[in-house]
């Protein structure tokens, strides 16, 4: 159960271990997305009880606190996993999820909700560790396909999270069975408990089915008596060093630009689709927007679960990256040019572009980063922690940037009108594509060196 996966057995890595990693990643995104349908109503209820009027401010704080915590703690968990192994870190994260999901549902003040949301982000900072685990047990030929599996879990979690949050909110108002129970007092507890239960099930699977992937002899050495604060400071120092480390830094900065552009869309997409037709929008309601996000999620799952493996074997991750950036950028730029009279099929086309481009980019960037890190014998936990930390930072500033740009430009004339936010997304994707071209020939040399080390 606790034995390390031995060297040379990556091809026989158990399906159960990959299943656990799939669940860990899916739960990470469920935790991010589950609050989207009810967060505003939760804040309104708690703000009214506390006499607070700044509802919008608190909604923003709760949304950003999760990504901010991931940004701060991803390098820490990555470094700890390099020293003590991947398995214990993944299990600690699942325990934290279970506890703080429940705490968020039971929050009776805004400060309690903010603390619970932040701590859930802290313990969900282990997504980088899941990627490092795959890097430990995969050959260069397996990397992209297995990273695609994680990407599919990412998309599935983001699809399931909002669904659970919406369908299970305020159950006492929908089903008599819940009237007079704790779920009437805490109307958003049930979806949080559902997410916590999923985390608990994954913990049981991890305990019984997840072997350690990093042998003790391959772990980073740490001196006894090193304080947590020192370790935390060292983790940030390692992240900075990764941002200056040749091809590793190129991949990380490219990923940051991609996610920055992609998450701007998170803030402005519904602002556009919900805008009046007379003002240039589509006049969509919540249900219609939900169906669009379902299409994005399903297309992303299919791309990362079925397409990425064959494409990476034929073309290689380095060749896929610039194409995926341009596909995503084209879809994002075209979103506000859909017409209300033909919105259904036009929007379907552009969100498929966005989903497919994103589905190709995520596993390709992760697998290429892993190959480069292994070829240079750099600790995977540190590298993946740095990537996830920078990605979380992009997820913090992306929606904020989108909201600011939208507010400033929505009432102006073209070209600096409501199209501007989406144009910015396209510009960032072009920048990411250009940056990826600097990686030419790195993937092949990295894979060659990695094979020599086996």
Secondary structure, DSSP 8 states (H G I E B T S, - for coil): ---B--TT-GGG--HHHHHHHHHHHHHHHHHHHTTTTTHHHHHHHHHHHHT---HHHHHHHHHHHHHHHHHHHHHHHHHHHHHH-HHHHHHHHHHHHHHHHHHHHT--SHHHHHHHHHHHHHHTTTHHHHHHHHHHH--HHHHHHHHHHHHHHHHHHHHHHHHHHHHSTTGGGT-GGGTTSHHHHSTTHHHHHHHHHHHHHHHHHHHHH--B-S-GGGS----TT--HHHHHHHHHHHHHHHTTSHHHHHHHHHHHHHHHHHHHHHHHHHHHHTS-GGGTS----HHHHHHHHHHHHHHHHHIIIIIHHHHHHHH-HHHHHHHHHHHHHHHHHHGGG--GGGHHHHHHHHHHHHHHHHHHHHHHHHHHHHHHHHHTT--HHHHHHHHHHHHHHHHHHHHHHHHHHHHHHTTS-TTSSTTHHHHHHHHHHHHHHHHHGGGTTHHHHHHHHHHHH-
